[in-house]
Amino acid sequence: QNFRAKTGTKMRGAPEPSLDDLLWTLSITRLIFGSEMSIQVPPNLSPENIRPLLDAGINDWGGVSPLTPDHVNPEAPWPHLNKLSKDTELGGKTLAERLTIYPKYISKEGWLDDKFVAPVLELVDADYLPKTDNWTPGEVIDPPSAILRQIQQKNAPPADSISRIFEKVDAGLLLKQAEIVDLFRARGSNFSAICHKADELRREVNGEHVSFVINRNINYTNICYFKCQFCAFSKGKLSENLRGKPYDLEHDEIGRRVSEAWARGATEVCMQGGIH
């Protein structure tokens, strides 16, 4: 953190470090500690030099409060998060909220006390960054307005790695697993660019028509002799007392449900169930 001289303190006359001095210190710190160490600099003390700070090797802005002032430097207001996000993207990075614990330590066995593991995991996504809303695909409510605004924006161009994926898609080439993971993990302008690219492909293939089918799932039995470790649906000998009694629908009942689905406008029936 770059020192700022304050009136009323014993160091009110002490010289403040120059920007070059700060950048030199950050760069040396990154070289000494390597790529895995988190290096933090408060953005409010160098508001006009966001890009140089990023280029010097930092990866964390620390605590940025929209509610309280910087009590150590009250004369230096916190940047608005939208502006900080745009400035960060112009520097080739994506601004992402984190918990007070760094993501890599959430997944590190033994770092968190056992009583905190489950509560912390409930707060984060697959990248161990906090969920910013409770919406999930399939909900009958609109997606969060913040996400919709982000999709509609065309900010900075996507990263080179995302652009190369787009080129492969345009050429009809299959993506590698790592490239697919990159698409799912995208944030900021990369996320917005992917949404626009997906919409462009949809328009090329299907025009402006979106189709659907009215169907009904029929789970004919939850009795299963397979022992898939991930399944919470099927019931075998060891789970007969869990989640109610096992069931096995008769053919007449399956037929009744098919007829009921047809009467309600369904044109498709999907049969799903255990391997009896």
Legacy VTK file of the C-alpha trace (Angstrom):
# vtk DataFile Version 3.0
C-alpha trace
ASCII
DATASET POLYDATA
POINTS 276 float
0.000 0.000 0.000
1.516 3.286 -1.069
2.010 5.680 1.858
0.051 8.937 1.978
1.197 11.782 4.281
-1.539 12.971 6.669
-1.914 16.239 8.486
-2.013 15.806 12.246
0.284 12.761 12.172
4.002 12.477 12.956
4.687 11.565 9.295
2.807 14.518 7.828
6.038 15.791 6.264
7.371 12.432 5.072
7.782 12.075 1.285
5.255 9.900 -0.514
6.574 7.160 -2.809
6.384 7.864 -6.513
4.339 5.733 -8.886
7.561 4.302 -10.325
8.664 3.289 -6.837
5.327 1.575 -6.192
5.384 -0.260 -9.536
8.996 -1.371 -8.987
8.086 -2.742 -5.562
5.082 -4.625 -6.922
7.015 -6.096 -9.835
9.850 -7.294 -7.600
7.303 -8.759 -5.179
5.670 -10.735 -7.989
9.030 -12.036 -9.204
10.109 -13.078 -5.692
6.847 -14.745 -4.639
5.909 -16.241 -8.013
2.605 -16.638 -9.818
0.656 -18.321 -6.998
0.912 -15.517 -4.439
-1.895 -12.961 -4.155
-0.627 -9.368 -4.261
-3.030 -6.642 -3.236
-3.093 -2.869 -3.817
-5.968 -0.513 -2.889
-7.322 1.125 -6.065
-8.439 4.338 -4.356
-4.836 5.435 -3.693
-3.899 5.247 -7.398
-7.212 5.826 -9.216
-5.610 7.088 -12.436
-3.072 4.277 -12.660
-5.156 1.114 -12.704
-3.541 -0.288 -15.859
0.075 0.166 -14.651
-0.777 -1.566 -11.366
-2.221 -4.547 -13.232
0.785 -4.674 -15.548
3.062 -4.692 -12.485
1.595 -8.035 -11.439
-1.148 -7.485 -8.861
-4.204 -9.747 -8.819
-6.311 -8.321 -5.990
-7.847 -4.914 -5.179
-8.511 -5.872 -1.566
-11.561 -4.590 0.260
-13.505 -2.127 -1.896
-16.467 -0.781 0.032
-19.521 0.890 -1.549
-20.811 1.628 1.964
-17.963 2.864 4.169
-15.002 5.214 3.584
-11.372 4.181 3.732
-10.766 4.928 7.427
-6.997 5.159 6.899
-7.313 7.396 3.828
-10.740 9.086 4.128
-9.727 11.721 1.571
-9.405 9.001 -1.104
-12.921 7.753 -2.082
-13.425 4.203 -3.230
-13.954 3.857 -6.996
-17.431 2.933 -8.202
-17.503 -0.813 -8.865
-18.754 -0.340 -12.442
-15.847 1.979 -13.242
-13.350 -0.299 -11.523
-14.724 -3.222 -13.524
-14.333 -1.373 -16.842
-10.837 -0.119 -15.958
-9.832 -3.647 -14.949
-11.134 -5.104 -18.230
-9.233 -2.456 -20.199
-6.163 -3.835 -18.444
-6.923 -7.312 -19.765
-8.351 -8.680 -16.503
-11.833 -9.441 -15.183
-13.109 -8.018 -11.913
-14.701 -10.711 -9.728
-16.016 -10.536 -6.190
-14.451 -12.946 -3.674
-15.041 -13.963 -0.084
-12.688 -12.808 2.665
-10.873 -16.115 2.134
-9.082 -16.508 -1.196
-10.700 -19.079 -3.544
-7.759 -21.473 -3.611
-7.901 -21.911 0.166
-11.604 -22.817 0.155
-10.772 -26.002 -1.742
-7.608 -26.688 0.259
-8.204 -29.586 2.629
-7.621 -28.753 6.270
-7.475 -24.975 5.803
-11.036 -24.259 6.980
-12.368 -25.558 10.278
-14.778 -28.426 9.610
-17.773 -26.461 10.882
-17.170 -23.765 8.247
-16.638 -25.997 5.196
-20.313 -26.621 4.304
-21.509 -23.023 4.988
-18.697 -21.583 2.867
-19.273 -24.030 -0.004
-22.951 -23.034 -0.052
-21.874 -19.454 -0.794
-19.595 -20.116 -3.778
-19.701 -21.406 -7.351
-17.474 -23.946 -9.121
-14.591 -21.436 -9.178
-14.994 -20.850 -5.411
-16.129 -17.279 -6.057
-19.309 -16.079 -4.315
-22.692 -16.564 -5.913
-24.138 -13.104 -6.484
-27.778 -14.267 -6.731
-30.006 -17.265 -6.000
-31.212 -17.800 -9.573
-30.663 -21.151 -11.298
-31.542 -22.338 -14.837
-35.104 -23.624 -15.015
-36.515 -21.163 -12.493
-39.847 -19.600 -13.490
-38.522 -16.135 -12.639
-36.506 -13.799 -14.823
-32.719 -14.069 -14.589
-31.080 -11.377 -12.418
-31.211 -7.905 -13.972
-27.458 -7.488 -13.469
-26.813 -10.537 -15.664
-29.257 -9.345 -18.317
-27.563 -5.909 -18.408
-24.183 -7.575 -18.748
-25.402 -9.679 -21.675
-26.728 -6.597 -23.457
-23.471 -4.679 -23.050
-20.701 -4.794 -25.601
-17.690 -3.799 -23.557
-14.071 -4.617 -24.208
-13.388 -7.342 -26.808
-13.043 -10.891 -25.464
-9.697 -12.338 -24.491
-7.531 -13.823 -27.245
-8.241 -17.349 -25.940
-12.014 -16.811 -26.341
-11.557 -15.259 -29.795
-9.589 -18.329 -30.892
-12.442 -20.555 -29.677
-14.865 -18.492 -31.772
-12.630 -19.023 -34.804
-12.704 -22.804 -34.296
-16.491 -22.720 -33.975
-16.800 -20.717 -37.212
-14.588 -23.274 -38.939
-16.813 -26.138 -37.733
-14.065 -27.666 -35.593
-14.766 -29.549 -32.364
-13.593 -27.840 -29.188
-11.232 -29.455 -26.714
-12.339 -30.075 -23.148
-10.179 -27.223 -21.803
-11.752 -24.812 -24.306
-15.262 -25.824 -23.260
-14.285 -25.261 -19.621
-13.034 -21.784 -20.559
-16.461 -20.964 -22.015
-18.277 -22.071 -18.865
-15.880 -20.142 -16.619
-16.117 -16.873 -18.561
-16.874 -13.651 -16.706
-17.125 -9.966 -17.556
-16.686 -9.009 -21.192
-15.830 -12.616 -22.097
-19.234 -13.746 -20.793
-21.003 -10.975 -22.720
-19.114 -11.847 -25.923
-20.022 -15.542 -25.595
-23.719 -14.683 -25.216
-23.602 -12.511 -28.348
-21.750 -15.247 -30.257
-24.306 -17.866 -29.190
-27.151 -15.602 -30.314
-25.395 -15.048 -33.645
-25.088 -18.820 -34.218
-28.714 -19.366 -33.217
-29.817 -16.731 -35.734
-27.766 -18.349 -38.507
-29.205 -21.829 -37.872
-32.795 -21.178 -36.788
-33.560 -17.575 -37.623
-35.888 -15.974 -35.107
-37.963 -19.090 -34.320
-37.598 -20.877 -30.968
-39.302 -24.282 -30.725
-40.428 -26.460 -27.825
-42.336 -29.694 -27.200
-44.966 -30.453 -24.568
-43.933 -33.676 -22.883
-44.338 -35.699 -19.726
-41.749 -37.674 -17.807
-42.973 -40.975 -16.411
-40.781 -42.528 -13.728
-42.038 -46.117 -13.879
-39.930 -47.500 -10.999
-37.249 -46.430 -8.569
-36.156 -50.010 -7.899
-32.709 -50.576 -9.373
-30.075 -53.268 -9.085
-27.323 -50.971 -10.389
-25.179 -49.305 -7.729
-24.325 -45.936 -9.286
-22.660 -43.963 -6.497
-24.079 -40.594 -7.607
-27.758 -41.643 -7.655
-30.182 -40.381 -4.992
-33.237 -41.638 -6.902
-33.040 -45.426 -7.016
-33.772 -47.763 -4.144
-32.079 -51.056 -3.487
-32.024 -53.420 -0.519
-29.958 -50.990 1.572
-32.277 -48.006 1.086
-35.775 -49.494 1.393
-36.496 -47.377 4.454
-35.235 -44.121 2.948
-37.352 -41.540 1.088
-40.548 -43.617 1.262
-41.379 -47.093 -0.009
-40.088 -48.254 -3.414
-42.606 -48.269 -6.249
-43.088 -50.133 -9.533
-45.899 -48.839 -11.773
-48.203 -51.327 -13.452
-48.608 -51.117 -17.233
-52.181 -49.872 -16.836
-51.018 -46.955 -14.664
-48.323 -46.051 -17.188
-50.972 -46.120 -19.928
-53.259 -43.916 -17.844
-50.503 -41.329 -17.419
-49.785 -41.389 -21.153
-53.478 -40.776 -21.898
-53.588 -37.995 -19.326
-50.543 -36.353 -20.914
-52.136 -36.572 -24.394
-55.346 -35.021 -23.075
-53.336 -32.079 -21.748
-51.672 -31.458 -25.096
-48.475 -33.488 -24.785
-46.984 -35.000 -27.933
-44.017 -36.702 -26.258
-43.597 -39.089 -23.340
-40.190 -39.721 -21.779
-39.840 -43.003 -19.871
-37.257 -42.819 -17.087
-36.606 -45.192 -14.239
-34.430 -47.724 -12.511
-33.117 -50.967 -13.943
-35.486 -53.399 -12.218
LINES 1 277
276 0 1 2 3 4 5 6 7 8 9 10 11 12 13 14 15 16 17 18 19 20 21 22 23 24 25 26 27 28 29 30 31 32 33 34 35 36 37 38 39 40 41 42 43 44 45 46 47 48 49 50 51 52 53 54 55 56 57 58 59 60 61 62 63 64 65 66 67 68 69 70 71 72 73 74 75 76 77 78 79 80 81 82 83 84 85 86 87 88 89 90 91 92 93 94 95 96 97 98 99 100 101 102 103 104 105 106 107 108 109 110 111 112 113 114 115 116 117 118 119 120 121 122 123 124 125 126 127 128 129 130 131 132 133 134 135 136 137 138 139 140 141 142 143 144 145 146 147 148 149 150 151 152 153 154 155 156 157 158 159 160 161 162 163 164 165 166 167 168 169 170 171 172 173 174 175 176 177 178 179 180 181 182 183 184 185 186 187 188 189 190 191 192 193 194 195 196 197 198 199 200 201 202 203 204 205 206 207 208 209 210 211 212 213 214 215 216 217 218 219 220 221 222 223 224 225 226 227 228 229 230 231 232 233 234 235 236 237 238 239 240 241 242 243 244 245 246 247 248 249 250 251 252 253 254 255 256 257 258 259 260 261 262 263 264 265 266 267 268 269 270 271 272 273 274 275
